Structures are given as structure tokens and as C-alpha cells.
Amino acid sequence: MKKLIFITQSKGGAGKSILSFLLAEKYKEAIILDMDDATKTTSLQLAYRKPLQITFLDSNNVIDRGLFNAFLEQISEAKAELIICDLGASISEQLPFYLSDVHEFLPHVLEELGIELQLYSIVGGANIFTQTMTYLDILVKSANGKFQLKVLKNEFYDFTSDQNQTLEKYGIKHNLEVIPFNISKDKNESTQNRIREVLKSGEGIANASIFSRMYFQNAIKNLAL
């Protein structure tokens, strides 16, 4: 059974490419796909892994069912057992509409193809909390319990106590696992510059300085995925 991970959130800057980077560093044999047709951040940050660039959107910015079907058939024949996809904001925005249309039969197709689809929806705190939670709710309703969905809590953004309580209650209500991630809780400019330098290099963490590498290694170790 191949595992296909969709990292999704319609809010730009929520942390999709950061999570993709951490997962790519954790799972060296995974295939990485960059579906963000706007910024291509994952392709730049993981240049050494040569992410494949692909999109499902047609000229009307709607997911092309034919392209998606062909994509799933190709995934079933991939050599790797894990495929990690950064959906980007545009495809993320369209994903709930697609899932609403196909949730009755897509699970059966995936089972026949030998694919386990997992949806990782990112939620951030502070001023992006409401928007990211709104998207999560839309995604949950469109998935209709047919697909495994996990909430990835981006702790780079500070969560208020009310936001934490809201997210916790939502997770319990919908039986969702909430998994925190963050490269470093230290928001000092020098620390964040170190992190940005590693990401911008496109070379991964192997050749990073020892302190920079430590931040990422700890984040990967603590990532419960």
C-alpha cells in the first residue's frame, strides 16, 4: 500500500512548504511533488531532491478530473512507497469541492489502486487562525469521514489560550489528531536567519552548520508523523 500525503491549506504562508521540507528530510526515499503553481517554494527549498512539479488545475482554476485520475494511476505504479505533495494554496482551495464530488467512490478507487490518501491540513495561530480554521472545517465536511485527515498545528504562530481551546475542542468533536510542528521556538532574528539560510540554499540540512542543523534535526525528531 502506497501512502499519498496531501499537505493542504488555502492560506498562503501557513507553513505548507516548511512541513514539506521537514517530511522530505525525515523520509529520504519519498517522492516529493510541488503542486504550488504560484510560488514553487518547495521546489526551491528542496532543489537537491528535484521535486516534480505538477498541477491539476484547468484554465478555470478547477481541478481537472481526468488529470487527477491519471495522476493516481501513475502513483500506483511509483517505485517509492511514500509520496509527499505540497498542494499550494490554489489546489488546496479547490480540493474540498473535488472531494465533495467524489467522496462516495474515490475511497474504493484508491483501495483498488493500493493507495492510502492522507490529508494534512495546517492551522496557524495569531492572525491566521480564523482563516486556517475556516478552511479546515470546509475540508473536514467535504471529506465526509472518508479520508484520513490530520491537523498540523504550526506553532511558529503564537496561539492564544482561546485559540488553543477552540482547536482542541474541534479536534475532539471531529476525532482529529492534532500534531504540532515548528523548526524552532526561538524567534530571535539570528536564529530565524539561520533557518532561512538553510531553506534558501536548496541543499537540505546535510551541509548546514552544526547549530543550524540542530534546529532542523530536533524539529524532525519531534514531528509525530
Secondary structure, DSSP 8 states (H G I E B T S, - for coil): -EEEEEEE-SSTTSSHHHHHHHHHHH-TT-EEEE--TTT-HHHHHTGGG--EE---B-TTSSB-HHHHHHHHHHHHT-SSSEEEEE-HHHHHHHHHHHHHHHTTTHHHHHHHHTEEEEEEEEEE-GGGHHHHHHHHHHHHHHHTTSSEEEEEEETTS---HHHHHHHHHHHHHTT-EEEEE-S-S---HHHHHHHHHHHHHSS-STTS-HHHHHHHHHHHHH---
